[in-house]
Amino acid sequence: MTIERNHFLNDFTRFPHWTCPTCQDGEFKPIKDALTIVETGPSKADHANESWEPDWIVERFVDLLKCQNTSCGQVAAISGETRNNICYNDNLFEAPDVEIIQTFAPKSILPAPLIFIVPAKTPEELKCQLHKAFSLFWVDLEACAGRIRVCIELLMDDLDIPTRKQNRKGEEYEMTLHARIEEYGNKKRENADFLLAVKWIGNHGSHANLEGLDRGNLLDVFELVEYVLEENYVGNRQRLAAKASAINKTKGKPKR
């Protein structure tokens, strides 16, 4: 599955049809007349400023979305801020037209839509932490990055990558996540390289240092995580590689 990046990157003039996290089949759509938008008090006071422009307006919104799968019917609450963007349509022969385009910037969605569908065979605790990361994506980039790092630790546990080793003196020591990923790389180098990239972003979250990190960076990380999970819990690549190898061995001739 490819992540629909335009469903998560920008503000929205209308909400995307996000995948429902409950049934993982239906899509969320707004409930009619549920949207409420209110301008804040300080924003109203700013109207008195002689330099005031419409894009100064600060509003909060709340809305309800419902899964369109009739056997599910999950309801999600969404809230955040609106933004008023001034767009000028230049005309060579007339004064430019001014258009105000209102967009919605979600700050919370409960339950959060799936950024990608987690493979069914993924361990339950790992699934749980991924869903928490999906929720934090809207609320706190730092916390989201840290939660993704936890997911990688759980993956290493499930793959039986050791947490302790012995040094040359025979003394046991605790392995870092980096060392555990490198250990995993002895089996699957490409996957390990992907996870190291995920770990670096996770470290930023853990150390409260997210300078320059944005939602696009986190979507990159989620794509890497999705690939590794599919490799381990779906195995499409291995299955197709085995088929290709069998065909190549016989040079395309059918088995007799």
Backbone as JSON, one array per atom type, in Angstrom:
{
  "sequence": "MTIERNHFLNDFTRFPHWTCPTCQDGEFKPIKDALTIVETGPSKADHANESWEPDWIVERFVDLLKCQNTSCGQVAAISGETRNNICYNDNLFEAPDVEIIQTFAPKSILPAPLIFIVPAKTPEELKCQLHKAFSLFWVDLEACAGRIRVCIELLMDDLDIPTRKQNRKGEEYEMTLHARIEEYGNKKRENADFLLAVKWIGNHGSHANLEGLDRGNLLDVFELVEYVLEENYVGNRQRLAAKASAINKTKGKPKR",
  "N": [[0.85, -1.2, 0.0], [0.54, 2.23, -0.85], [1.29, 5.23, 0.78], [-1.06, 7.8, 0.96], [-0.01, 10.71, 0.49], [-1.03, 13.29, 0.14], [-3.21, 13.24, 1.75], [-2.36, 13.85, 4.24], [-0.41, 15.83, 4.43], [-0.93, 18.67, 4.03], [-2.9, 21.67, 4.82], [-6.51, 21.63, 4.54], [-9.09, 22.22, 2.15], [-11.35, 20.79, 2.11], [-12.06, 17.81, 3.95], [-10.05, 14.89, 3.46], [-10.96, 11.56, 2.29], [-10.33, 9.71, 4.6], [-8.99, 6.52, 5.67], [-10.86, 4.37, 7.71], [-9.9, 3.53, 11.02], [-11.01, 1.5, 12.48], [-12.6, -0.5, 11.06], [-10.96, -0.68, 8.88], [-11.63, -0.61, 6.27], [-13.81, 0.97, 5.39], [-14.42, 4.5, 4.62], [-13.89, 7.7, 6.13], [-16.31, 10.26, 6.23], [-17.62, 13.6, 6.33], [-20.19, 14.33, 8.76], [-23.37, 15.58, 8.07], [-24.01, 19.0, 8.65], [-22.56, 19.05, 11.04], [-20.29, 20.54, 11.43], [-18.68, 23.12, 13.22], [-17.6, 26.43, 13.53], [-15.74, 28.88, 15.18], [-14.73, 32.16, 15.83], [-11.93, 33.4, 17.63], [-11.76, 35.37, 20.69], [-9.52, 37.26, 20.99], [-8.85, 37.43, 18.27], [-11.11, 38.67, 17.2], [-10.85, 41.16, 18.41], [-8.67, 42.15, 17.1], [-9.66, 43.16, 14.74], [-10.04, 45.84, 14.94], [-7.65, 47.02, 14.44], [-5.9, 49.18, 12.3], [-4.34, 48.11, 10.31], [-5.42, 45.7, 9.77], [-6.04, 42.58, 8.16], [-7.88, 40.06, 6.32], [-6.55, 37.6, 6.59], [-5.61, 37.63, 9.15], [-7.43, 36.55, 10.81], [-8.3, 34.3, 13.4], [-9.58, 31.21, 13.97], [-11.34, 28.52, 15.58], [-12.23, 25.15, 14.95], [-14.62, 22.44, 15.07], [-15.59, 19.15, 14.17], [-17.49, 16.3, 12.98], [-16.86, 13.06, 11.77], [-17.91, 10.25, 9.84], [-17.65, 6.73, 9.42], [-18.21, 5.22, 6.3], [-18.75, 2.61, 5.88], [-21.36, 0.52, 6.3], [-21.59, -1.56, 8.11], [-19.9, -0.85, 10.06], [-19.7, 2.07, 10.91], [-18.23, 3.78, 12.56], [-17.45, 6.76, 14.41], [-15.63, 9.73, 14.17], [-14.06, 12.38, 15.92], [-13.0, 15.59, 15.05], [-10.76, 18.31, 15.3], [-9.43, 21.68, 15.27], [-7.7, 24.43, 13.72], [-8.8, 27.13, 11.59], [-7.69, 28.63, 8.53], [-7.38, 31.67, 6.77], [-6.73, 32.37, 3.59], [-5.42, 34.76, 1.46], [-5.98, 35.27, -1.9], [-4.88, 36.57, -4.93], [-6.16, 37.3, -8.05], [-4.71, 38.17, -10.8], [-5.39, 40.6, -13.27], [-4.82, 41.94, -16.38], [-6.16, 44.14, -17.39], [-7.98, 45.06, -15.58], [-8.72, 45.84, -12.13], [-7.13, 43.71, -9.73], [-8.75, 40.65, -8.79], [-9.8, 39.68, -5.57], [-9.7, 36.88, -3.55], [-10.83, 35.01, -0.81], [-9.72, 32.14, 0.6], [-10.68, 29.59, 2.61], [-9.1, 27.33, 4.78], [-8.63, 24.19, 6.53], [-6.87, 23.2, 9.38], [-6.15, 20.41, 10.91], [-5.74, 19.54, 14.34], [-6.23, 17.53, 16.01], [-7.51, 14.24, 15.79], [-9.85, 11.87, 16.57], [-11.08, 8.63, 16.69], [-7.8, 8.38, 15.23], [-7.24, 8.5, 11.7], [-5.97, 5.84, 9.59], [-2.61, 5.96, 8.67], [-1.17, 4.17, 7.22], [-2.16, 0.81, 6.38], [-1.74, -1.53, 8.82], [-0.03, -4.6, 8.67], [-1.83, -7.69, 9.13], [-0.65, -9.75, 10.62], [1.09, -8.5, 12.31], [2.48, -8.08, 15.57], [0.32, -7.51, 18.41], [0.94, -5.5, 20.37], [2.78, -3.95, 18.99], [1.17, -3.07, 16.88], [-0.6, -1.5, 18.38], [1.08, 0.57, 19.34], [1.8, 1.75, 16.94], [-0.65, 2.76, 16.07], [-0.98, 4.68, 18.05], [1.09, 6.37, 17.31], [0.05, 7.24, 14.87], [-2.05, 8.81, 15.82], [-0.67, 10.79, 17.29], [0.63, 12.08, 15.26], [-0.93, 14.2, 14.34], [-1.01, 15.82, 16.53], [1.46, 16.24, 17.93], [4.54, 16.45, 16.75], [7.05, 15.82, 17.77], [6.48, 13.94, 19.83], [5.31, 11.99, 18.26], [7.46, 11.12, 16.64], [9.09, 10.01, 18.63], [7.44, 7.91, 19.47], [7.43, 6.29, 17.23], [10.01, 5.36, 17.32], [9.83, 3.67, 19.55], [8.25, 1.71, 18.41], [10.06, 0.48, 16.67], [11.81, -0.7, 18.47], [10.08, -2.62, 19.59], [9.65, -4.17, 17.33], [12.2, -5.26, 16.95], [12.29, -6.85, 19.22], [10.27, -8.74, 18.63], [11.41, -10.0, 16.48], [13.32, -11.44, 17.65], [15.82, -10.3, 18.15], [18.66, -9.92, 20.07], [18.84, -8.33, 23.33], [20.94, -8.07, 24.99], [24.5, -8.54, 25.15], [27.76, -10.16, 25.23], [30.9, -8.81, 26.13], [34.42, -8.82, 25.18], [35.59, -9.59, 27.51], [33.82, -11.26, 28.58], [31.78, -10.1, 29.9], [28.43, -9.09, 30.41], [26.49, -6.74, 28.55], [24.15, -4.07, 27.94], [22.52, -3.8, 24.9], [22.37, -1.15, 22.55], [19.65, 0.4, 20.71], [20.52, 1.0, 18.17], [22.67, -0.82, 17.87], [21.25, -3.21, 17.97], [19.72, -3.05, 15.66], [21.79, -3.12, 13.79], [22.64, -5.71, 14.26], [20.42, -7.09, 13.32], [20.79, -6.39, 10.69], [22.68, -8.21, 9.8], [21.2, -10.24, 8.84], [19.21, -9.08, 7.19], [20.12, -6.69, 5.31], [19.23, -4.42, 3.81], [16.7, -3.84, 4.93], [17.54, -3.24, 7.52], [19.01, -0.91, 7.09], [16.94, 0.81, 6.38], [15.58, 0.89, 8.82], [17.47, 2.08, 10.48], [17.42, 4.67, 9.5], [14.87, 5.36, 10.34], [15.28, 5.22, 13.08], [17.02, 7.39, 13.56], [15.36, 9.61, 13.17], [13.54, 9.04, 15.2], [15.2, 9.39, 17.4], [15.48, 12.17, 17.43], [12.95, 12.88, 18.31], [12.99, 11.76, 20.87], [14.93, 13.27, 22.14], [13.93, 15.77, 22.17], [14.5, 17.47, 19.99], [13.69, 18.81, 17.29], [14.36, 20.42, 15.14], [13.69, 21.71, 12.03], [12.28, 19.46, 11.26], [9.42, 18.08, 9.74], [5.98, 17.26, 8.86], [6.22, 15.95, 6.45], [8.71, 14.67, 6.65], [8.11, 12.79, 8.64], [6.21, 11.26, 7.31], [7.84, 10.11, 5.4], [9.3, 8.43, 7.07], [7.25, 6.74, 8.04], [6.66, 5.42, 5.67], [8.97, 3.9, 5.31], [8.82, 2.26, 7.58], [6.43, 0.91, 7.02], [7.21, -0.59, 4.77], [9.17, -2.34, 5.85], [7.63, -3.75, 7.72], [5.84, -5.07, 6.01], [7.64, -6.68, 4.69], [8.38, -8.42, 6.72], [5.99, -9.42, 7.84], [4.2, -9.92, 5.83], [5.5, -10.65, 3.46], [5.55, -10.48, 0.65], [7.57, -9.8, -1.16], [9.54, -11.79, -0.82], [8.07, -14.02, -1.6], [7.45, -13.46, -4.28], [10.04, -13.25, -5.26], [10.92, -15.89, -5.0], [9.26, -17.13, -6.86], [10.13, -15.87, -9.22], [12.78, -16.79, -9.27], [12.37, -19.53, -9.63], [11.23, -19.56, -12.19], [13.32, -18.47, -13.66], [15.25, -20.47, -13.4], [14.25, -22.54, -14.94], [14.19, -21.3, -17.3], [11.78, -20.27, -18.12], [10.39, -22.43, -19.06], [7.65, -24.66, -18.7], [7.1, -26.81, -15.82], [7.52, -30.34, -16.01]],
  "CA": [[0.0, 0.0, 0.0], [1.26, 3.49, -0.89], [0.68, 6.26, 1.63], [-1.64, 8.94, 0.24], [0.63, 11.81, 1.19], [-1.86, 14.48, 0.1], [-4.21, 13.12, 2.81], [-1.75, 14.1, 5.55], [0.64, 16.83, 4.42], [-1.27, 20.08, 4.01], [-4.24, 22.05, 5.26], [-7.52, 21.1, 3.61], [-10.32, 22.97, 1.89], [-12.31, 19.8, 2.6], [-11.3, 16.7, 4.51], [-9.9, 13.71, 2.61], [-11.7, 10.36, 2.7], [-9.36, 8.91, 5.32], [-9.38, 5.14, 5.97], [-11.32, 4.16, 9.09], [-8.99, 2.65, 11.76], [-11.75, 0.42, 13.14], [-12.86, -1.6, 10.11], [-9.87, -0.64, 7.91], [-12.22, -0.82, 4.94], [-14.61, 2.14, 5.04], [-13.79, 5.82, 4.61], [-14.54, 8.74, 6.91], [-16.87, 11.41, 5.53], [-18.25, 14.5, 7.31], [-21.62, 14.24, 9.08], [-24.03, 16.81, 7.64], [-24.31, 20.07, 9.62], [-21.84, 18.86, 12.31], [-19.16, 21.46, 11.5], [-18.83, 24.37, 13.96], [-16.42, 27.29, 13.45], [-15.9, 30.05, 16.06], [-13.57, 33.05, 15.88], [-11.49, 33.65, 19.0], [-11.92, 36.73, 21.18], [-8.4, 38.11, 20.57], [-8.92, 37.64, 16.83], [-12.14, 39.69, 16.96], [-10.31, 42.45, 18.85], [-7.7, 42.6, 16.09], [-10.35, 43.83, 13.63], [-9.94, 47.29, 15.16], [-6.33, 47.48, 13.99], [-6.02, 49.77, 10.96], [-3.61, 47.27, 9.35], [-6.06, 44.38, 9.76], [-6.33, 41.87, 6.91], [-8.66, 38.84, 6.6], [-5.73, 36.46, 6.98], [-5.31, 37.7, 10.57], [-8.5, 35.88, 11.55], [-7.99, 33.03, 14.05], [-10.81, 30.5, 14.31], [-11.26, 27.12, 15.95], [-13.34, 24.37, 14.39], [-14.83, 21.05, 15.46], [-16.45, 18.47, 13.2], [-17.64, 14.86, 13.17], [-16.76, 12.25, 10.55], [-18.49, 8.91, 10.05], [-17.23, 5.68, 8.48], [-19.29, 4.92, 5.37], [-19.02, 1.17, 5.9], [-22.58, 0.43, 7.1], [-21.42, -2.54, 9.18], [-18.98, -0.26, 11.04], [-20.32, 3.29, 11.41], [-17.39, 4.49, 13.53], [-17.52, 8.22, 14.34], [-14.4, 10.39, 14.6], [-14.14, 13.81, 16.23], [-11.83, 16.29, 14.51], [-10.74, 19.72, 15.72], [-8.2, 22.38, 14.89], [-7.78, 25.84, 13.38], [-8.99, 27.48, 10.19], [-6.81, 29.69, 8.04], [-7.95, 32.41, 5.65], [-5.64, 32.68, 2.67], [-5.78, 35.78, 0.46], [-5.48, 34.93, -3.24], [-5.09, 37.64, -5.89], [-6.23, 36.87, -9.43], [-4.29, 39.35, -11.56], [-6.01, 40.86, -14.56], [-4.04, 43.01, -17.0], [-6.97, 45.28, -17.78], [-8.86, 45.45, -14.49], [-8.15, 45.67, -10.79], [-7.07, 42.28, -9.41], [-9.79, 40.08, -7.94], [-9.31, 39.14, -4.31], [-10.5, 35.75, -3.09], [-10.44, 34.45, 0.48], [-9.89, 30.68, 0.63], [-10.58, 29.08, 3.99], [-8.59, 25.96, 4.89], [-8.72, 23.58, 7.85], [-5.63, 22.6, 9.86], [-6.49, 19.56, 12.05], [-4.79, 19.4, 15.45], [-6.59, 16.3, 16.71], [-8.54, 13.4, 15.19], [-10.05, 10.74, 17.48], [-9.81, 7.94, 16.49], [-7.04, 8.89, 14.1], [-7.26, 7.66, 10.5], [-4.75, 5.07, 9.34], [-1.65, 6.49, 7.69], [-1.09, 2.98, 6.36], [-2.79, -0.35, 7.0], [-0.73, -2.37, 9.47], [-0.27, -6.01, 8.33], [-2.63, -8.41, 10.12], [0.19, -10.6, 11.45], [1.93, -7.68, 13.18], [2.14, -8.28, 16.99], [-0.69, -6.58, 18.89], [1.52, -4.35, 21.04], [3.36, -3.11, 17.95], [0.03, -2.4, 16.24], [-1.12, -0.49, 19.32], [1.99, 1.7, 19.37], [1.7, 2.41, 15.64], [-1.88, 3.55, 16.07], [-0.7, 5.85, 18.88], [1.9, 7.26, 16.49], [-0.87, 7.86, 13.91], [-2.78, 9.86, 16.54], [0.26, 11.86, 17.65], [1.03, 12.77, 14.03], [-1.69, 15.44, 14.23], [-0.97, 16.58, 17.77], [2.8, 16.56, 18.44], [5.53, 15.78, 15.89], [8.11, 15.3, 18.63], [5.98, 12.72, 20.46], [5.1, 11.0, 17.2], [8.76, 10.57, 16.29], [9.51, 9.15, 19.73], [6.61, 6.7, 19.49], [7.9, 5.44, 16.14], [11.22, 4.7, 17.82], [9.36, 2.57, 20.39], [7.78, 0.66, 17.49], [11.22, -0.25, 16.15], [12.28, -1.54, 19.58], [9.16, -3.76, 19.67], [9.91, -5.02, 16.17], [13.42, -6.0, 17.23], [11.92, -7.88, 20.2], [9.51, -9.79, 17.97], [12.31, -10.71, 15.56], [14.3, -12.15, 18.5], [17.13, -9.67, 18.15], [19.0, -9.87, 21.5], [18.95, -7.03, 24.01], [22.2, -8.07, 25.73], [25.61, -9.29, 24.56], [28.95, -10.23, 26.07], [32.1, -8.22, 25.54], [35.56, -9.74, 25.1], [35.9, -10.07, 28.86], [32.74, -12.13, 29.02], [30.83, -9.33, 30.69], [27.22, -8.74, 29.68], [26.14, -5.32, 28.47], [22.88, -3.78, 27.28], [22.7, -3.33, 23.52], [21.57, 0.0, 22.13], [18.77, 0.11, 19.58], [21.37, 1.03, 16.97], [23.39, -2.09, 17.8], [20.29, -4.28, 17.67], [19.4, -2.93, 14.23], [22.96, -3.62, 13.07], [22.58, -7.16, 14.39], [19.39, -7.49, 12.35], [21.37, -6.2, 9.36], [23.41, -9.41, 9.38], [20.23, -11.08, 8.14], [18.53, -8.32, 6.15], [20.85, -5.44, 5.32], [18.43, -3.3, 3.32], [15.71, -3.52, 5.95], [18.23, -2.61, 8.65], [19.32, 0.47, 6.69], [15.69, 1.55, 6.49], [15.26, 1.08, 10.25], [18.42, 3.05, 11.03], [16.89, 5.99, 9.14], [13.74, 5.58, 11.24], [15.81, 5.44, 14.43], [17.58, 8.75, 13.67], [14.23, 10.51, 13.37], [13.04, 8.75, 16.54], [16.11, 10.01, 18.36], [15.13, 13.58, 17.51], [11.78, 12.98, 19.18], [13.36, 11.42, 22.24], [15.79, 14.29, 22.72], [13.26, 17.07, 22.04], [15.26, 18.28, 19.05], [13.03, 18.58, 16.02], [14.6, 21.55, 14.26], [13.61, 21.41, 10.6], [11.49, 18.26, 11.0], [8.02, 18.39, 9.48], [5.14, 16.09, 8.61], [6.77, 15.22, 5.3], [9.76, 13.79, 7.16], [7.49, 11.68, 9.35], [5.59, 10.38, 6.31], [8.95, 9.32, 4.85], [9.6, 7.39, 8.06], [6.16, 5.78, 8.02], [6.81, 4.59, 4.45], [10.03, 2.93, 5.59], [8.27, 1.29, 8.54], [5.45, 0.08, 6.31], [7.94, -1.53, 3.92], [9.8, -3.37, 6.68], [6.57, -4.6, 8.26], [5.35, -5.94, 4.94], [8.69, -7.67, 4.44], [8.43, -9.4, 7.8], [4.71, -10.0, 8.22], [3.43, -10.27, 4.64], [6.46, -11.46, 2.7], [5.28, -10.49, -0.78], [8.81, -9.75, -1.94], [10.17, -13.11, -0.8], [7.24, -14.94, -2.38], [7.63, -13.16, -5.69], [11.43, -13.57, -5.6], [10.98, -17.34, -5.16], [8.63, -17.44, -8.14], [11.02, -15.42, -10.28], [13.92, -17.7, -9.28], [11.94, -20.8, -10.23], [11.05, -19.34, -13.63], [14.64, -18.28, -14.27], [15.95, -21.76, -13.42], [13.75, -23.34, -16.07], [14.16, -20.38, -18.45], [10.4, -20.05, -18.54], [9.73, -23.66, -19.52], [6.79, -25.23, -17.65], [7.57, -28.05, -15.23], [6.9, -31.57, -16.54]],
  "C": [[0.88, 1.25, 0.0], [0.54, 4.52, -0.03], [0.19, 7.41, 0.76], [-1.16, 10.22, 0.92], [-0.24, 13.08, 1.2], [-3.0, 14.43, 1.13], [-3.67, 13.58, 4.17], [-0.83, 15.32, 5.59], [0.15, 18.25, 4.69], [-2.59, 20.36, 4.73], [-5.23, 21.66, 4.17], [-8.65, 22.11, 3.4], [-11.52, 22.09, 2.22], [-11.53, 18.56, 2.99], [-11.21, 15.54, 3.52], [-10.77, 12.56, 3.11], [-10.7, 9.39, 3.35], [-9.9, 7.51, 5.59], [-9.73, 4.99, 7.44], [-10.38, 3.2, 9.81], [-9.69, 1.45, 12.38], [-11.99, -0.76, 12.21], [-11.78, -1.73, 9.06], [-10.36, -0.88, 6.48], [-12.99, 0.4, 4.49], [-13.8, 3.43, 5.08], [-14.59, 6.78, 5.47], [-15.07, 9.84, 5.97], [-17.6, 12.27, 6.55], [-19.74, 14.21, 7.51], [-22.26, 15.6, 8.76], [-24.35, 17.72, 8.82], [-23.6, 19.9, 10.96], [-20.72, 19.89, 12.51], [-19.53, 22.74, 12.25], [-17.51, 25.14, 13.89], [-16.68, 28.54, 14.29], [-14.61, 30.86, 16.04], [-13.22, 33.35, 17.34], [-11.68, 35.12, 19.38], [-10.78, 37.65, 20.77], [-8.41, 38.41, 19.07], [-9.96, 38.72, 16.5], [-11.61, 41.08, 17.33], [-9.35, 43.03, 17.82], [-8.35, 43.33, 14.93], [-10.24, 45.35, 13.74], [-8.61, 47.86, 14.69], [-6.43, 47.98, 12.55], [-5.28, 48.97, 9.89], [-4.25, 45.91, 9.14], [-6.3, 43.87, 8.35], [-7.08, 40.59, 7.26], [-7.82, 37.65, 7.04], [-5.24, 36.55, 8.42], [-6.3, 36.87, 11.39], [-8.02, 34.54, 12.11], [-9.29, 32.38, 14.49], [-10.49, 29.08, 14.74], [-12.46, 26.39, 15.32], [-13.42, 23.01, 15.06], [-15.78, 20.44, 14.44], [-16.52, 17.0, 13.56], [-17.6, 14.17, 11.81], [-17.31, 10.86, 10.85], [-18.0, 7.95, 8.99], [-18.42, 5.29, 7.62], [-19.55, 3.43, 5.21], [-20.2, 0.95, 6.85], [-22.47, -0.58, 8.24], [-20.48, -2.02, 10.27], [-19.61, 0.98, 11.67], [-19.53, 4.03, 12.47], [-17.5, 6.0, 13.32], [-16.22, 8.79, 14.89], [-14.67, 11.87, 14.86], [-12.86, 14.47, 15.75], [-11.9, 17.76, 14.93], [-9.42, 20.35, 15.3], [-8.47, 23.85, 14.63], [-8.14, 26.01, 11.91], [-7.96, 28.55, 9.83], [-7.49, 30.35, 6.84], [-6.81, 32.91, 4.77], [-6.13, 33.64, 1.59], [-5.14, 35.41, -0.88], [-5.86, 36.06, -4.2], [-5.07, 37.06, -7.3], [-5.95, 38.07, -10.32], [-4.98, 39.41, -12.91], [-5.31, 42.07, -15.16], [-4.86, 44.28, -17.21], [-7.9, 45.77, -16.67], [-8.12, 45.31, -13.16], [-8.17, 44.19, -10.43], [-8.23, 41.84, -8.51], [-9.15, 39.51, -6.69], [-10.25, 38.04, -3.85], [-9.95, 35.26, -1.76], [-10.75, 32.96, 0.46], [-9.66, 30.19, 2.04], [-10.09, 27.63, 3.95], [-8.66, 25.51, 6.34], [-7.39, 22.9, 8.18], [-5.95, 21.75, 11.08], [-5.37, 19.51, 13.08], [-5.08, 18.14, 16.26], [-7.67, 15.57, 15.92], [-8.65, 12.14, 16.06], [-11.28, 9.94, 17.05], [-9.12, 8.4, 15.21], [-7.14, 7.95, 12.9], [-5.93, 6.94, 10.32], [-3.87, 5.78, 8.32], [-1.27, 5.38, 6.72], [-1.74, 1.83, 7.12], [-1.71, -1.29, 7.53], [-1.04, -3.83, 9.13], [-0.92, -6.79, 9.47], [-1.77, -9.22, 11.08], [1.15, -9.83, 12.36], [1.52, -7.91, 14.64], [1.24, -7.17, 17.52], [-0.1, -5.34, 19.54], [2.15, -3.39, 20.03], [2.27, -2.37, 17.19], [-0.47, -1.24, 17.09], [-0.24, 0.77, 19.32], [1.98, 2.46, 18.04], [0.46, 3.29, 15.57], [-1.73, 4.79, 16.95], [0.13, 6.88, 18.1], [1.03, 7.96, 15.45], [-1.65, 9.0, 14.56], [-1.88, 11.06, 16.83], [0.73, 12.66, 16.44], [0.34, 14.12, 13.9], [-1.42, 16.38, 15.4], [0.43, 17.11, 18.09], [3.83, 15.78, 17.63], [6.63, 15.13, 16.72], [7.69, 13.97, 19.26], [5.76, 11.62, 19.44], [6.41, 10.32, 16.82], [9.27, 9.63, 17.37], [8.74, 7.85, 19.78], [7.03, 5.75, 18.38], [9.16, 4.69, 16.56], [10.86, 3.51, 18.71], [8.9, 1.4, 19.52], [8.94, -0.17, 16.96], [11.8, -1.16, 17.23], [11.41, -2.79, 19.71], [9.36, -4.71, 18.51], [11.16, -5.86, 16.4], [13.14, -7.14, 18.24], [11.22, -9.05, 19.51], [10.38, -10.61, 17.03], [13.43, -11.43, 16.32], [15.71, -11.61, 18.37], [17.51, -9.42, 19.61], [19.08, -8.44, 22.03], [20.27, -6.92, 24.78], [23.24, -8.91, 24.98], [26.75, -9.35, 25.56], [30.11, -9.56, 25.36], [33.25, -9.24, 25.58], [35.96, -10.29, 26.47], [34.82, -11.01, 29.4], [31.71, -11.43, 29.87], [29.63, -8.94, 29.83], [27.0, -7.22, 29.67], [24.84, -5.17, 27.69], [23.15, -3.22, 25.88], [21.82, -2.11, 23.25], [20.65, -0.42, 20.99], [19.57, 0.09, 18.29], [22.1, -0.31, 16.79], [22.46, -3.24, 17.46], [19.89, -4.24, 16.2], [20.56, -3.44, 13.38], [23.01, -5.15, 13.12], [21.56, -7.73, 13.41], [19.91, -7.38, 10.93], [22.21, -7.36, 8.88], [22.51, -10.37, 8.62], [19.61, -10.35, 6.94], [19.09, -6.9, 6.14], [19.99, -4.26, 4.89], [17.39, -2.87, 4.35], [16.35, -2.79, 7.13], [18.59, -1.16, 8.33], [18.08, 1.35, 6.79], [15.39, 1.88, 7.96], [16.23, 2.04, 10.93], [17.95, 4.47, 10.72], [15.72, 6.35, 10.05], [14.24, 5.92, 12.64], [16.35, 6.86, 14.6], [16.46, 9.77, 13.91], [13.64, 10.3, 14.77], [13.9, 9.36, 17.62], [15.8, 11.49, 18.54], [13.95, 13.77, 18.45], [12.12, 12.75, 20.63], [14.14, 12.52, 22.93], [15.23, 15.7, 22.55], [14.03, 18.01, 21.12], [14.71, 18.03, 17.65], [13.24, 19.73, 15.04], [14.57, 21.11, 12.8], [12.78, 20.19, 10.27], [10.04, 18.65, 10.79], [7.24, 17.12, 9.19], [5.64, 15.27, 7.43], [7.85, 14.25, 5.72], [9.16, 12.57, 7.85], [6.78, 10.73, 8.38], [6.65, 9.53, 5.62], [9.26, 8.14, 5.77], [8.51, 6.32, 8.08], [6.23, 4.87, 6.79], [7.87, 3.52, 4.65], [9.54, 1.84, 6.54], [7.29, 0.35, 7.85], [6.15, -0.99, 5.46], [8.52, -2.68, 4.74], [8.76, -4.31, 7.29], [6.02, -5.55, 7.21], [6.37, -7.04, 4.63], [8.66, -8.79, 5.48], [7.11, -10.11, 8.06], [3.77, -10.29, 7.05], [4.28, -11.13, 3.72], [6.2, -11.51, 1.21], [6.56, -10.55, -1.61], [9.47, -11.11, -1.99], [9.4, -14.11, -1.66], [7.44, -14.72, -3.87], [9.06, -13.47, -6.15], [11.59, -15.07, -5.83], [10.36, -17.76, -6.5], [9.54, -17.07, -9.31], [12.23, -16.35, -10.41], [13.57, -19.02, -9.95], [11.78, -20.67, -11.73], [12.4, -19.21, -14.32], [15.41, -19.58, -14.38], [15.53, -22.61, -14.61], [13.7, -22.55, -17.37], [12.75, -20.25, -19.03], [9.68, -21.28, -19.01], [8.87, -24.21, -18.4], [7.37, -26.52, -17.12], [6.82, -29.23, -15.84], [6.63, -32.53, -15.4]]
}
